[in-house]
Amino acid sequence: MTPVLVSFVLGYLVGSIPFAYLLTRNVAKVDIRKAGSGNVGGYNAYVVTQSKGMGLLVVVLDCAKGFIAVQASLWLFPSAYLTLGMALLGALAGHNYSFWLGFKGGRGLATAAGGMLLLGPSYVVIWSVVWLTAKKLRYDILASNLVAILVTPPILWVLPWSLVKTWIVVRVESGTFLFFGCILSVVLLLSHFDAVRDIWKDTRSKGPESSSSNT
């Protein structure tokens, strides 16, 4: 198999470990897929168990999946950025569509953050700052996620490359990194499709009311 395929499959196997499902099943005796939002991730683990410690533990473990997938690929293919990127995309595919859970899972934000700690910490920093700003402006969690996902790539494009490339583990050209950052944001956006759909429906349902109230 080619390095790209090996990295993707390796990433998928690591990412498919459903920590949120396993922990909530054993601790709270509940199937997280059928409770709360049904999302197999840290926030829903917190909602289902009402334990901040449980939610944080799931986030850390999901983050570790992305980190481990990229690090394992780095050991095998030490200088190919896009190959390492495929390991992270594989981990996201595994997390979001785990074969252990009938190809269901979470949204992949923590897993993406873990991998980007190696592939581009600047992405994680900017995403976090934008998310906190959106939350401060009273956006809900899902809306804050979407704002951060959409705004992060343009910010990376306008920042000096000397700043953006800080702490990336392998040499990479600016165009390659920025392209991968866009691909990553698209993948994360697709994992929020249900949230986008709900926001769109809510906006359309409010449209006629707003129009009539203004006349």
NULUM-296637 format. One record per atom (N, C-alpha, C): residue number from 0; residue in one letter; x, y, z. Coordinates in Angstrom, 2 decimals, padded with zeros to 5 digits, always signed. Each point is the difference from the previous one (the first is absolute). Layout:
NUM;A;X;Y;Z
...
//
This chain:
0;M;+000.84;-001.20;+000.00
0;M;-000.84;+001.20;+000.00
0;M;+000.88;+001.25;+000.00
1;T;-000.52;+001.06;-000.57
1;T;+000.73;+001.26;-000.06
1;T;+000.03;+000.65;+001.38
2;P;+000.98;+000.87;+000.26
2;P;+000.06;+000.69;+001.29
2;P;-001.29;+000.75;+000.35
3;V;-000.61;+000.62;-001.01
3;V;-001.24;+000.75;+000.26
3;V;-001.09;-000.93;+000.49
4;L;-000.16;-001.15;-000.65
4;L;-001.04;-000.95;+000.39
4;L;+000.30;-000.62;+001.36
5;V;+001.27;-000.33;+000.24
5;V;+000.38;-000.56;+001.30
5;V;-000.32;+000.99;+001.11
6;S;+000.33;+001.26;-000.20
6;S;-000.25;+001.02;+001.01
6;S;-001.49;+000.18;+000.25
7;F;-000.78;+000.00;-001.07
7;F;-001.45;+000.18;+000.16
7;F;-000.61;-001.17;+000.77
8;V;+000.35;-001.21;-000.38
8;V;-000.55;-001.18;+000.67
8;V;+000.43;-000.05;+001.46
9;L;+001.27;+000.30;+000.25
9;L;+000.50;+000.04;+001.37
9;L;-000.76;+001.05;+000.82
10;G;-000.18;+001.17;-000.60
10;G;-000.74;+001.05;+000.66
10;G;-001.43;-000.41;+000.28
11;Y;-000.63;-000.65;-000.96
11;Y;-001.39;-000.44;+000.19
11;Y;-000.12;-000.97;+001.17
12;L;+000.90;-000.95;+000.07
12;L;-000.05;-001.00;+001.07
12;L;+000.15;+000.64;+001.37
13;V;+000.91;+000.97;+000.10
13;V;+000.19;+000.71;+001.27
13;V;-001.22;+000.86;+000.30
14;G;-000.46;+000.73;-001.00
14;G;-001.12;+000.91;+000.22
14;G;-001.31;-000.69;+000.29
15;S;-000.15;-001.24;-000.42
15;S;-001.27;-000.71;+000.15
15;S;-000.27;-000.47;+001.43
16;I;+001.00;+000.08;+000.88
16;I;-000.21;-000.43;+001.40
16;I;-001.00;+000.95;+000.65
17;P;-001.19;-000.49;+000.36
17;P;-001.08;+000.89;+000.48
17;P;+000.06;+000.24;+001.51
18;F;+000.93;+000.83;+000.43
18;F;+000.19;+000.22;+001.43
18;F;-001.27;+000.52;+000.68
19;A;-000.70;+000.93;-000.61
19;A;-001.21;+000.55;+000.62
19;A;-001.04;-001.10;+000.22
20;Y;-000.16;-000.85;-000.99
20;Y;-000.96;-001.11;+000.12
20;Y;+000.42;-000.97;+001.09
21;L;+001.27;-000.40;+000.00
21;L;+000.48;-000.98;+000.96
21;L;-000.08;+000.51;+001.43
22;L;+000.41;+001.25;+000.21
22;L;+000.01;+000.55;+001.36
22;L;-001.40;+000.23;+000.54
23;T;-000.88;+000.58;-000.80
23;T;-001.37;+000.26;+000.48
23;T;-000.76;-001.32;+000.17
24;R;+000.31;-000.96;-000.83
24;R;-000.67;-001.31;+000.11
24;R;+000.39;-000.69;+001.30
25;N;+001.27;+000.10;+000.37
25;N;+000.48;-000.68;+001.20
25;N;-000.27;+000.78;+001.28
26;V;+000.05;+001.32;-000.07
26;V;-000.17;+000.83;+001.20
26;V;-001.45;+000.36;+000.24
27;A;-000.67;+000.51;-001.04
27;A;-001.39;+000.46;+000.16
27;A;-001.02;-001.03;-000.45
28;K;+000.47;-001.12;-000.55
28;K;-000.90;-001.06;-000.48
28;K;-001.00;+000.52;-001.01
29;V;+000.47;+000.84;-000.92
29;V;-000.88;+000.58;-001.00
29;V;+000.69;-000.03;-001.35
30;D;-000.78;-000.19;-001.06
30;D;+000.52;+000.04;-001.36
30;D;-000.02;+001.45;-000.46
31;I;+001.17;+000.60;-000.09
31;I;+000.08;+001.43;-000.32
31;I;-000.60;+000.31;-001.36
32;R;-000.08;-000.99;-000.88
32;R;-000.59;+000.22;-001.31
32;R;-001.50;+000.23;+000.07
33;K;-000.60;-000.40;+001.14
33;K;-001.44;+000.13;+000.15
33;K;-000.38;+000.98;+001.11
34;A;+000.98;+000.79;+000.44
34;A;-000.26;+000.95;+001.08
34;A;+000.55;+001.37;-000.39
35;G;-000.59;+001.04;+000.56
35;G;+000.44;+001.35;-000.32
35;G;-000.15;+000.28;-001.48
36;S;+001.05;+000.50;-000.62
36;S;-000.03;+000.31;-001.44
36;S;+000.27;-001.24;-000.85
37;G;+000.46;-001.08;+000.65
37;G;+000.38;-001.20;-000.74
37;G;+001.41;+000.06;-000.54
38;N;+000.68;+001.12;+000.21
38;N;+001.36;+000.19;-000.47
38;N;+000.97;-000.75;+000.90
39;V;+000.92;-000.75;-000.59
39;V;+000.96;-000.80;+000.78
39;V;+001.26;+000.83;+000.21
40;G;-000.11;+000.98;+000.91
40;G;+001.12;+000.90;+000.26
40;G;-000.01;+000.52;+001.42
41;G;+000.95;+000.87;+000.29
41;G;+000.20;+000.47;+001.37
41;G;-001.17;+000.79;+000.58
42;Y;-000.56;+000.92;-000.79
42;Y;-001.08;+000.83;+000.54
42;Y;-001.23;-000.82;+000.31
43;N;-000.35;-000.91;-000.90
43;N;-001.17;-000.84;+000.27
43;N;+000.26;-000.97;+001.14
44;A;+001.26;-000.42;+000.17
44;A;+000.34;-000.85;+001.14
44;A;-000.24;+000.76;+001.30
45;Y;+000.32;+001.29;+000.00
45;Y;-000.28;+000.85;+001.16
45;Y;-001.50;+000.14;+000.23
46;V;-000.75;+000.24;-001.08
46;V;-001.45;+000.17;+000.11
46;V;-000.65;-001.27;+000.54
47;V;+000.42;-001.13;-000.52
47;V;-000.61;-001.28;+000.37
47;V;+000.32;-000.38;+001.44
48;T;+001.23;+000.23;+000.43
48;T;+000.43;-000.42;+001.34
48;T;-000.09;+001.11;+001.04
49;Q;-000.14;+001.26;-000.47
49;Q;+000.02;+001.17;+000.88
49;Q;+001.29;+000.05;+000.81
50;S;+001.08;-000.47;-000.62
50;S;+001.31;-000.01;+000.64
50;S;+001.00;+000.75;-000.88
51;K;+000.51;+001.13;+000.51
51;K;+001.01;+000.75;-000.75
51;K;+001.27;-000.83;-000.17
52;G;+000.32;-000.80;+001.02
52;G;+001.18;-000.85;-000.09
52;G;-000.12;-001.01;-001.12
53;M;-001.19;-000.58;-000.17
53;M;-000.21;-000.95;-001.08
53;M;+000.12;+000.69;-001.36
54;G;-000.62;+001.16;-000.14
54;G;+000.08;+000.73;-001.25
54;G;+001.43;+000.36;-000.35
55;L;+000.77;+000.48;+000.99
55;L;+001.39;+000.37;-000.23
55;L;+000.85;-001.22;-000.35
56;L;-000.24;-001.12;+000.67
56;L;+000.75;-001.22;-000.28
56;L;-000.22;-000.44;-001.44
57;V;-001.24;+000.04;-000.46
57;V;-000.31;-000.39;-001.37
57;V;+000.69;+000.93;-000.99
58;V;-000.03;+001.31;+000.28
58;V;+000.66;+000.96;-000.88
58;V;+001.50;-000.29;-000.10
59;V;+000.63;-000.27;+001.14
59;V;+001.44;-000.27;+000.01
59;V;+000.31;-001.28;-000.78
60;L;-000.80;-001.03;+000.19
60;L;+000.23;-001.27;-000.70
60;L;-000.25;+000.14;-001.50
61;D;-001.04;+000.74;-000.37
61;D;-000.27;+000.22;-001.42
61;D;+001.12;+000.84;-000.63
62;C;+000.50;+000.96;+000.74
62;C;+001.13;+000.81;-000.45
62;C;+001.23;-000.89;-000.21
63;A;+000.20;-000.93;+000.92
63;A;+001.14;-000.91;-000.09
63;A;-000.07;-000.87;-001.26
64;K;-001.20;-000.33;-000.45
64;K;-000.13;-000.83;-001.20
64;K;+000.61;+000.70;-001.22
65;G;-000.31;+001.29;-000.14
65;G;+000.58;+000.74;-001.12
65;G;+001.50;+000.13;+000.12
66;F;+000.47;+000.26;+001.22
66;F;+001.44;+000.16;+000.24
66;F;+000.74;-001.31;-000.29
67;I;-000.52;-001.11;+000.51
67;I;+000.65;-001.30;-000.16
67;I;+000.01;-000.42;-001.47
68;A;-001.10;+000.25;-000.70
68;A;-000.07;-000.38;-001.42
68;A;+001.08;+000.72;-000.80
69;V;+000.14;+001.30;+000.23
69;V;+001.01;+000.77;-000.73
69;V;+001.41;-000.40;+000.44
70;Q;+000.19;-000.20;+001.30
70;Q;+001.32;-000.36;+000.51
70;Q;+000.44;-001.37;-000.54
71;A;-000.92;-000.95;-000.08
71;A;+000.33;-001.31;-000.54
71;A;+000.40;+000.10;-001.47
72;S;-000.74;+000.83;-000.74
72;S;+000.35;+000.21;-001.41
72;S;+001.34;+000.70;-000.13
73;L;+000.28;+000.91;+000.94
73;L;+001.27;+000.72;-000.01
73;L;+001.17;-000.96;+000.19
74;W;-000.18;-001.00;+000.85
74;W;+001.06;-001.00;+000.19
74;W;+000.23;-000.81;-001.27
75;L;-001.08;-000.29;-000.73
75;L;+000.11;-000.81;-001.21
75;L;+000.46;+000.81;-001.21
76;F;-000.51;+001.22;-000.11
76;F;+000.29;+000.86;-001.17
76;F;+000.38;+001.38;+000.51
77;P;+001.23;+000.18;+000.44
77;P;+000.40;+001.17;+000.77
77;P;+000.02;+001.35;-000.71
78;S;-000.13;+000.05;-001.32
78;S;+000.17;+001.30;-000.63
78;S;-001.12;+000.40;-000.97
79;A;-001.07;-000.77;-000.05
79;A;-001.06;+000.27;-000.98
79;A;-001.22;+000.60;+000.69
80;Y;-000.18;+001.32;-000.13
80;Y;-001.07;+000.69;+000.71
80;Y;-001.39;-000.50;-000.40
81;L;-000.23;-000.13;-001.29
81;L;-001.32;-000.43;-000.44
81;L;-000.31;-001.43;+000.43
82;T;+001.03;-000.83;+000.09
82;T;-000.20;-001.36;+000.50
82;T;-000.42;+000.04;+001.46
83;L;+000.63;+000.87;+000.78
83;L;-000.39;+000.17;+001.39
83;L;-001.42;+000.57;+000.07
84;G;-000.31;+000.90;-000.91
84;G;-001.35;+000.56;-000.04
84;G;-001.04;-001.06;-000.27
85;M;+000.33;-000.97;-000.82
85;M;-000.94;-001.09;-000.29
85;M;-000.23;-000.85;+001.24
86;A;+001.01;-000.11;+000.86
86;A;-000.18;-000.73;+001.27
86;A;-001.05;+000.70;+000.86
87;L;+000.06;+001.34;+000.03
87;L;-000.99;+000.74;+000.78
87;L;-001.38;-000.11;-000.63
88;L;-000.09;+000.11;-001.31
88;L;-001.30;-000.15;-000.66
88;L;-000.56;-001.40;+000.24
89;G;+000.88;-001.00;+000.03
89;G;-000.44;-001.35;+000.32
89;G;-000.54;-000.10;+001.41
90;A;+000.69;+000.66;+000.94
90;A;-000.45;+000.01;+001.40
90;A;-001.36;+000.67;+000.12
91;L;-000.20;+001.08;-000.76
91;L;-001.30;+000.68;+000.02
91;L;-001.08;-000.90;-000.57
92;A;+000.31;-000.69;-001.08
92;A;-000.97;-000.93;-000.60
92;A;-000.34;-001.11;+001.00
93;G;+001.02;-000.50;+000.70
93;G;-000.25;-001.04;+000.99
93;G;-000.83;+000.49;+001.16
94;H;+000.28;+001.22;+000.47
94;H;-000.75;+000.57;+001.12
94;H;-001.45;+000.30;-000.40
95;N;-000.18;+000.58;-001.17
95;N;-001.34;+000.40;-000.43
95;N;-000.83;-001.16;-000.52
96;Y;+000.68;-001.02;-000.53
96;Y;-000.71;-001.14;-000.60
96;Y;+000.67;-001.31;+000.46
97;S;-000.06;-000.25;+001.28
97;S;+000.67;-001.17;+000.58
97;S;-000.71;-001.30;-000.39
98;F;+000.75;-000.95;-000.53
98;F;-000.63;-001.27;-000.37
98;F;-000.44;-000.78;+001.23
99;W;+000.55;+000.33;+001.17
99;W;-000.44;-000.63;+001.25
99;W;-001.42;+000.42;+000.37
100;L;-000.43;+001.15;-000.49
100;L;-001.31;+000.55;+000.36
100;L;-000.93;+000.07;-001.20
101;G;+000.22;-000.87;-000.96
101;G;-000.86;+000.02;-001.18
101;G;+000.21;+001.24;-000.85
102;F;+001.25;+000.47;-000.04
102;F;+000.40;+001.17;-000.77
102;F;-000.70;+001.29;+000.47
103;K;-000.15;+000.10;+001.30
103;K;-000.46;+001.23;+000.63
103;K;+001.09;+000.49;+000.94
104;G;-000.10;+001.26;+000.46
104;G;+001.04;+000.51;+000.88
104;G;-000.24;+001.44;+000.40
105;G;+001.09;+000.77;+000.06
105;G;-000.09;+001.37;+000.46
105;G;+000.27;+001.00;-001.11
106;R;+000.43;+001.20;+000.40
106;R;+000.24;+001.07;-000.97
106;R;+001.48;+000.18;-000.32
107;G;+000.90;-000.52;+000.84
107;G;+001.41;-000.03;-000.34
107;G;+000.83;+001.20;+000.40
108;L;-000.58;+000.95;+000.74
108;L;+000.75;+001.21;+000.33
108;L;+001.20;-000.30;+000.89
109;A;-000.18;-000.80;+001.05
109;A;+001.11;-000.32;+000.89
109;A;+001.06;-000.82;-000.73
110;T;-000.44;-000.94;-000.82
110;T;+000.94;-000.83;-000.76
110;T;+000.81;+000.85;-000.97
111;A;-000.68;+000.95;-000.65
111;A;+000.71;+000.91;-000.91
111;A;+001.02;+000.84;+000.75
112;A;-000.39;+000.49;+001.17
112;A;+000.92;+000.82;+000.80
112;A;+001.24;-000.79;+000.39
113;G;-000.18;-001.26;+000.38
113;G;+001.13;-000.83;+000.39
113;G;+000.99;-000.18;-001.13
114;G;-000.50;-000.26;-001.21
114;G;+000.89;-000.16;-001.15
114;G;+000.67;+001.29;-000.41
115;M;-000.75;+001.11;+000.10
115;M;+000.56;+001.29;-000.41
115;M;+001.01;+000.55;+001.00
116;L;+000.06;-000.56;+001.19
116;L;+001.08;+000.39;+000.91
116;L;+001.36;-000.33;-000.60
117;L;+000.02;-001.00;-000.89
117;L;+001.23;-000.36;-000.70
117;L;+000.06;+000.62;-001.40
118;L;-001.14;+000.05;-000.67
118;L;-000.03;+000.43;-001.40
118;L;-000.17;+001.50;-000.17
119;G;-000.39;+000.70;+001.07
119;G;-000.20;+001.44;-000.11
119;G;-000.67;+000.57;+001.23
120;P;+000.75;+000.19;+001.09
120;P;-000.59;+000.54;+001.24
120;P;-000.69;+001.35;-000.21
121;S;+000.45;+000.77;-000.99
121;S;-000.63;+001.30;-000.25
121;S;-001.47;-000.16;-000.35
122;Y;-000.36;-001.09;-000.68
122;Y;-001.41;-000.27;-000.32
122;Y;-000.80;-000.16;+001.29
123;V;+000.55;-000.75;+000.94
123;V;-000.68;-000.25;+001.27
123;V;-000.16;+001.30;+000.80
124;V;+001.07;+000.79;+000.03
124;V;-000.03;+001.26;+000.76
124;V;-001.04;+000.95;-000.57
125;I;+000.02;+000.19;-001.31
125;I;-000.94;+000.92;-000.63
125;I;-001.43;-000.49;+000.16
126;W;-000.22;-001.29;-000.24
126;W;-001.34;-000.57;+000.16
126;W;-000.52;+000.25;+001.41
127;S;+000.85;-000.24;+001.00
127;S;-000.41;+000.17;+001.39
127;S;-000.34;+001.45;+000.33
128;V;+000.82;+000.93;-000.50
128;V;-000.25;+001.43;+000.25
128;V;-001.31;+000.44;-000.64
129;V;-000.22;-000.43;-001.25
129;V;-001.25;+000.36;-000.68
129;V;-001.19;-000.62;+000.72
130;W;+000.13;-001.25;+000.43
130;W;-001.10;-000.67;+000.70
130;W;-000.34;+000.73;+001.30
131;L;+001.02;+000.35;+000.77
131;L;-000.23;+000.70;+001.26
131;L;-000.65;+001.36;-000.23
132;T;+000.43;+000.66;-001.07
132;T;-000.60;+001.30;-000.34
132;T;-001.46;-000.15;-000.37
133;A;-000.31;-001.01;-000.82
133;A;-001.39;-000.24;-000.39
133;A;-000.85;-000.35;+001.21
134;K;+000.56;-000.81;+000.89
134;K;-000.75;-000.38;+001.21
134;K;-000.22;+001.22;+000.88
135;K;+000.98;+000.88;+000.07
135;K;-000.12;+001.24;+000.78
135;K;-001.10;+000.88;-000.56
136;L;-000.21;-000.08;-001.31
136;L;-001.05;+000.77;-000.66
136;L;-001.36;-000.70;+000.09
137;R;-000.05;-001.02;+000.85
137;R;-001.25;-000.72;+000.33
137;R;-000.49;-000.93;-001.11
138;Y;+000.88;-000.43;-000.86
138;Y;-000.35;-001.08;-000.91
138;Y;-000.08;-001.29;+000.81
139;D;-000.86;-000.96;-000.44
139;D;-000.01;-001.28;+000.69
139;D;+001.22;-000.82;-000.44
140;I;+000.18;-001.16;+000.58
140;I;+001.21;-000.79;-000.25
140;I;+000.13;-000.40;-001.47
141;L;-001.09;-000.50;-000.60
141;L;+000.08;-000.44;-001.39
141;L;+000.24;+001.17;-000.95
142;A;-000.66;+001.12;+000.26
142;A;+000.21;+001.18;-000.85
142;A;+001.44;+000.51;+000.15
143;S;+000.53;-000.05;+001.22
143;S;+001.39;+000.40;+000.22
143;S;+000.95;-000.93;-000.75
144;N;-000.31;-001.29;+000.01
144;N;+000.80;-000.96;-000.78
144;N;+000.04;+000.40;-001.47
145;L;-001.17;+000.29;-000.55
145;L;-000.09;+000.32;-001.43
145;L;+000.75;+001.29;-000.33
146;V;-000.15;+001.01;+000.85
146;V;+000.70;+001.26;-000.23
146;V;+001.51;-000.23;-000.01
147;A;+000.50;-000.76;+000.98
147;A;+001.44;-000.26;+000.09
147;A;+000.50;-000.81;-001.20
148;I;-000.78;-000.98;-000.42
148;I;+000.39;-000.82;-001.15
148;I;+000.10;+000.84;-001.27
149;L;-000.95;+000.90;-000.19
149;L;-000.05;+000.80;-001.22
149;L;+001.04;+001.13;+000.00
150;V;+000.27;+000.58;+001.17
150;V;+000.85;+001.18;+000.07
150;V;+001.49;-000.34;+000.09
151;T;+000.33;-001.16;+000.55
151;T;+001.41;-000.35;+000.21
151;T;+000.83;+000.00;-001.29
152;P;-000.42;-000.67;-001.08
152;P;+000.84;+000.00;-001.22
152;P;+000.31;+001.38;-000.55
153;P;-000.98;+000.92;-000.12
153;P;+000.34;+001.34;-000.50
153;P;+001.02;+000.74;+000.88
154;I;-000.11;-000.19;+001.31
154;I;+000.97;+000.65;+000.90
154;I;+001.40;-000.57;-000.24
155;L;+000.08;-001.31;-000.18
155;L;+001.30;-000.62;-000.27
155;L;+000.60;+000.54;-001.31
156;W;-000.84;+000.27;-000.98
156;W;+000.48;+000.50;-001.29
156;W;+000.62;+001.38;+000.13
157;V;-000.53;+000.83;+000.89
157;V;+000.49;+001.39;+000.07
157;V;+001.14;+000.19;+001.00
158;L;+000.19;-000.96;+000.89
158;L;+001.09;+000.11;+000.98
158;L;+001.35;-000.28;-000.67
159;P;+001.08;+000.57;+000.52
159;P;+001.33;-000.28;-000.55
159;P;+000.34;-001.49;+000.13
160;W;+000.56;-000.57;-001.06
160;W;+000.33;-001.41;+000.00
160;W;+001.01;-000.34;+001.09
161;S;+000.90;+000.93;+000.30
161;S;+001.00;-000.23;+001.05
161;S;-000.67;-000.26;+001.35
162;L;-001.17;+000.55;+000.20
162;L;-000.75;-000.21;+001.24
162;L;-000.85;-001.27;-000.09
163;V;-000.63;-000.20;-001.13
163;V;-000.90;-001.15;-000.18
163;V;+000.75;-001.32;+000.12
164;K;+001.22;-000.07;-000.52
164;K;+000.72;-001.28;-000.06
164;K;+000.66;-000.40;+001.32
165;T;-000.16;+000.82;+001.04
165;T;+000.64;-000.27;+001.28
165;T;-000.39;-001.36;+000.55
166;W;+000.98;-000.80;+000.36
166;W;-000.16;-001.29;+000.68
166;W;-000.58;-001.11;-000.88
167;I;-000.09;+000.20;-001.30
167;I;-000.40;-001.11;-000.87
167;I;+001.15;-001.01;-000.03
168;V;-000.32;-001.28;+000.11
168;V;+001.04;-001.01;+000.25
168;V;+000.82;-000.37;-001.24
169;V;-000.53;+000.27;-001.20
169;V;+000.77;-000.29;-001.21
169;V;-000.03;+001.23;-000.91
170;R;+000.98;+000.08;-000.89
170;R;+000.06;+001.12;-000.93
170;R;-001.20;-000.05;-000.96
171;V;-000.64;+001.13;-000.19
171;V;-001.15;+000.06;-000.89
171;V;-000.07;+001.39;-000.63
172;E;-000.38;+000.05;-001.27
172;E;-000.18;+001.28;-000.69
172;E;-001.31;+000.64;+000.45
173;S;-000.05;+001.31;-000.05
173;S;-001.18;+000.72;+000.46
173;S;-001.26;-000.43;-000.75
174;G;+000.12;-000.15;-001.33
174;G;-001.16;-000.38;-000.80
174;G;-000.55;-001.36;+000.40
175;T;+000.90;-000.94;+000.27
175;T;-000.43;-001.34;+000.40
175;T;-000.72;+000.04;+001.35
176;F;+000.57;+000.73;+000.93
176;F;-000.62;+000.10;+001.32
176;F;-001.37;+000.67;-000.08
177;L;-000.09;+001.10;-000.71
177;L;-001.26;+000.73;-000.10
177;L;-001.06;-000.82;-000.72
178;F;+000.42;-000.75;-001.02
178;F;-000.92;-000.89;-000.70
178;F;-000.53;-001.06;+000.95
179;F;+000.90;-000.59;+000.79
179;F;-000.44;-001.03;+000.93
179;F;-000.93;+000.59;+001.07
180;G;+000.31;+001.22;+000.46
180;G;-000.87;+000.65;+000.98
180;G;-001.41;+000.19;-000.54
181;C;-000.11;+000.34;-001.28
181;C;-001.33;+000.14;-000.62
181;C;-000.71;-001.34;-000.08
182;I;+000.73;-001.04;-000.40
182;I;-000.59;-001.35;-000.07
182;I;-000.50;-000.43;+001.38
183;L;+000.81;+000.24;+001.02
183;L;-000.39;-000.36;+001.36
183;L;-001.28;+000.73;+000.40
184;S;-000.09;+001.27;-000.30
184;S;-001.19;+000.77;+000.36
184;S;-001.24;-000.51;-000.74
185;V;+000.18;-000.41;-001.25
185;V;-001.12;-000.56;-000.76
185;V;-000.48;-001.30;+000.66
186;V;+000.94;-000.85;+000.39
186;V;-000.36;-001.26;+000.67
186;V;-000.75;+000.28;+001.30
187;L;+000.49;+000.95;+000.78
187;L;-000.66;+000.34;+001.26
187;L;-001.37;+000.63;-000.25
188;L;-000.11;+000.78;-001.05
188;L;-001.28;+000.60;-000.35
188;L;-001.02;-001.08;-000.38
189;L;+000.44;-000.99;-000.75
189;L;-000.89;-001.11;-000.39
189;L;-000.48;-000.78;+001.22
190;S;+000.86;-000.10;+001.02
190;S;-000.40;-000.72;+001.22
190;S;-001.03;+000.79;+000.80
191;H;-000.16;+001.28;-000.34
191;H;-001.01;+000.86;+000.65
191;H;-001.20;+000.22;-000.92
192;F;-000.19;-000.88;-000.96
192;F;-001.07;+000.19;-000.98
192;F;-001.37;+000.14;+000.67
193;D;-000.25;-000.82;+001.02
193;D;-001.30;+000.06;+000.68
193;D;-000.20;+001.35;+000.66
194;A;+001.07;+000.56;+000.56
194;A;-000.10;+001.31;+000.64
194;A;-000.27;+001.09;-001.03
195;V;+000.69;-000.09;-001.14
195;V;-000.24;+000.97;-001.08
195;V;-001.44;-000.09;-000.48
196;R;-000.49;-001.21;-000.16
196;R;-001.38;-000.21;-000.45
196;R;-001.00;+000.59;+000.98
197;D;+000.23;-000.24;+001.30
197;D;-000.92;+000.51;+001.01
197;D;+000.01;+001.53;+000.05
198;I;+001.19;+000.58;-000.12
198;I;+000.10;+001.47;+000.00
198;I;-000.71;+000.58;-001.22
199;W;+000.17;-000.66;-001.14
199;W;-000.66;+000.46;-001.22
199;W;-001.52;-000.09;+000.13
200;K;-000.48;-001.12;+000.55
200;K;-001.45;-000.16;+000.19
200;K;-000.53;+001.05;+000.96
201;D;+000.75;+000.25;+001.07
201;D;-000.43;+000.99;+001.00
201;D;-000.05;+001.40;-000.62
202;T;+000.99;+000.30;-000.84
202;T;+000.03;+001.30;-000.66
202;T;-001.19;+000.17;-000.94
203;R;-000.31;-001.06;-000.76
203;R;-001.11;+000.08;-000.94
203;R;-001.34;+000.07;+000.71
204;S;-000.11;-000.73;+001.13
204;S;-001.27;+000.02;+000.73
204;S;-000.27;+001.36;+000.62
205;K;+001.07;+000.73;+000.33
205;K;-000.16;+001.32;+000.58
205;K;-000.20;+001.08;-001.05
206;G;+000.31;-000.35;-001.25
206;G;-000.09;+000.99;-001.07
206;G;-001.37;+000.64;-000.16
207;P;-001.07;-000.79;-000.17
207;P;-001.34;+000.57;-000.19
207;P;-000.44;+000.84;+001.20
208;E;+000.33;-000.46;+001.23
208;E;-000.38;+000.73;+001.19
208;E;+000.66;+001.36;+000.01
209;S;+001.31;+000.01;-000.33
209;S;+000.73;+001.26;+000.00
209;S;-000.57;+000.94;-001.04
210;S;-000.37;-000.59;-001.15
210;S;-000.52;+000.83;-001.08
210;S;-001.34;+000.62;+000.38
211;S;-000.89;-000.83;+000.63
211;S;-001.32;+000.49;+000.36
211;S;+000.08;+001.01;+001.13
212;S;+000.95;-000.19;+000.90
212;S;+000.11;+000.90;+001.13
212;S;+000.52;+001.37;-000.42
213;N;+000.67;+000.04;-001.16
213;N;+000.55;+001.26;-000.47
213;N;-000.97;+000.80;-000.85
214;T;-001.16;-000.62;-000.36
214;T;-000.95;+000.70;-000.85
214;T;-001.09;+000.67;+000.82
//
